[in-house]
């Protein structure tokens, strides 16, 4: 069986309440099954949906954690530029003495969903990753293709989410590169 044509269907993750009157097209509900780790399209015959960009966290002393539903990942790059003003110069602007690339800012957001009417245990696993005081390995094709293999978490937010079994989350992190600060002559 083929997946429904996504251009004509709207995809909704469970736990998000949206009035159906807003949608003029067919709505597809995707359900997550924790027992086998698959996503299924609701309807008469369930169809398994593959994950597109799975994200896995790894850190020494913690079990690897793969997000059950692919989170939204955004990455922002910027440069750090040292600018100097020239006294009595006849040109407009500043002299850019040097610049370097800053850490990449990474925002990860999504929703964690439990199978039953209990708070998702995955929230506590993510909290342990937030509390670790070391770099976290990040395995995700989107991040790895951009040269990001480890991150450090600055903030972990759990906003109000309707339903006991649902919890939205937002993680703000920075890329972490290994530097060799001691150089032998």
C-alpha positions in Angstrom: 0.0 0.0 0.0 1.3 3.5 -0.9 1.4 6.4 1.5 -1.3 9.0 0.8 -0.4 11.9 -1.4 1.0 14.4 1.1 0.4 17.4 -1.1 -3.3 16.9 -0.7 -3.3 15.7 3.0 -2.4 17.6 6.1 -0.4 15.7 8.8 -1.3 16.2 12.4 0.6 14.7 15.4 -1.6 13.4 18.1 -1.8 15.6 21.2 -2.3 18.8 19.3 -5.9 20.0 19.4 -6.9 21.8 16.1 -10.5 22.3 15.0 -11.2 20.1 11.9 -13.2 22.9 10.4 -10.0 24.7 9.4 -9.1 21.9 7.0 -10.7 21.6 3.6 -8.6 18.7 2.6 -8.3 15.2 4.0 -6.5 15.1 7.4 -4.1 12.2 8.2 -3.4 11.4 11.8 0.0 9.8 12.6 0.2 7.6 15.7 3.4 6.6 17.4 3.8 3.1 18.7 6.3 2.9 21.5 6.3 -0.9 21.5 7.9 -1.3 18.0 9.2 2.3 17.5 7.2 2.9 14.4 4.9 5.6 13.1 1.5 4.5 11.7 -0.9 6.5 9.5 -4.4 6.3 11.0 -7.2 5.0 8.9 -8.7 1.7 7.8 -5.4 0.1 7.1 -2.3 1.3 9.1 0.7 2.2 7.0 4.1 2.4 8.6 5.9 5.8 8.0 9.7 5.8 8.1 11.5 8.5 10.1 13.2 11.0 7.8 15.8 12.5 10.1 16.1 10.6 13.4 18.0 12.3 16.2 20.0 10.4 18.8 21.7 11.8 21.8 24.7 10.0 23.3 26.8 10.8 26.4 29.1 8.8 28.7 27.2 7.4 31.6 23.8 7.8 29.9 21.8 5.4 27.7 21.6 6.6 24.1 18.3 8.4 23.5 16.6 8.4 20.1 13.7 10.9 19.8 10.6 8.8 19.2 9.1 11.4 16.8 11.5 13.4 14.6 11.8 16.8 16.2 12.0 20.1 14.4 15.7 21.1 14.1 16.8 24.6 13.2 20.5 25.7 12.9 21.8 29.3 12.9 25.4 30.3 12.0 27.1 33.6 12.5 30.6 35.2 12.5 32.3 37.1 15.3 33.9 40.2 13.8 36.3 42.6 15.4 35.7 46.1 14.1 37.9 49.2 14.6 37.1 52.8 13.8 39.7 54.7 11.9 40.3 58.2 13.5 40.0 61.1 11.0 39.5 58.8 8.1 37.8 60.0 5.0 36.1 56.6 4.3 32.8 55.5 5.8 32.6 52.5 8.1 35.1 50.5 10.1 38.1 48.3 9.5 37.4 44.6 10.0 40.6 43.3 11.7 39.7 39.7 12.1 36.8 37.4 12.3 36.0 33.9 13.3 33.0 31.6 13.0 30.9 31.5 16.2 29.3 28.3 17.6 26.2 27.2 15.7 23.0 27.8 17.6 20.7 24.8 17.5 17.0 24.7 18.4 15.3 21.4 18.8 11.5 21.2 19.4 8.9 18.6 19.3 6.4 16.6 21.4 6.9 13.5 23.5 3.9 11.2 23.7 3.2 8.3 26.1 1.2 5.2 25.2 -1.1 5.4 28.2 -2.5 8.1 30.4 0.9 8.7 32.1 3.4 11.5 31.8 6.1 10.6 29.2 9.2 9.0 30.8 11.3 10.4 27.9 11.0 13.8 29.6 13.1 12.6 32.5 15.6 11.1 30.1 16.0 14.4 28.3 16.3 16.2 31.7 19.3 13.9 32.5 21.0 15.0 29.2 20.3 18.6 30.2 21.9 18.1 33.6 25.0 16.4 32.3 28.0 18.8 32.4 29.7 17.5 29.2 29.3 17.6 25.5 26.6 15.4 24.1 27.0 13.4 20.9 24.3 14.2 18.3 23.6 11.7 15.5 21.4 13.2 12.9 22.0 13.5 9.2 20.9 17.2 9.2 23.4 18.1 11.9 26.2 15.8 10.9 26.1 17.0 7.2 26.6 20.5 8.6 29.7 19.4 10.6 28.0 19.2 14.0 28.6 16.0 15.9 28.4 17.2 19.5 26.4 19.8 21.3 26.0 21.4 24.7 22.5 22.2 26.0 21.9 25.8 27.3 18.2 25.4 28.0 15.5 22.8 28.2 11.9 24.1 28.2 8.7 22.2 28.9 5.8 24.5 28.0 2.2 23.7 28.9 0.8 20.9 26.8 -2.8 19.7 26.8 -3.2 16.0 27.8 -1.4 14.0 30.6 0.3 11.8 28.0 1.7 14.7 25.9 4.6 17.0 26.6 6.0 19.6 24.2 9.7 20.5 24.6 12.2 23.0 23.3 16.0 22.6 23.6 18.4 25.4 22.9 22.0 24.2 22.3 25.3 25.2 20.8 27.7 23.2 18.6 30.8 22.0 20.5 34.1 21.5 18.7 37.2 19.9 20.2 40.1 22.3 20.6 43.7 21.4 21.2 44.7 24.2 23.7 48.1 22.7 24.6 50.6 22.7 21.7 54.1 21.3 22.1 57.0 23.0 20.5 
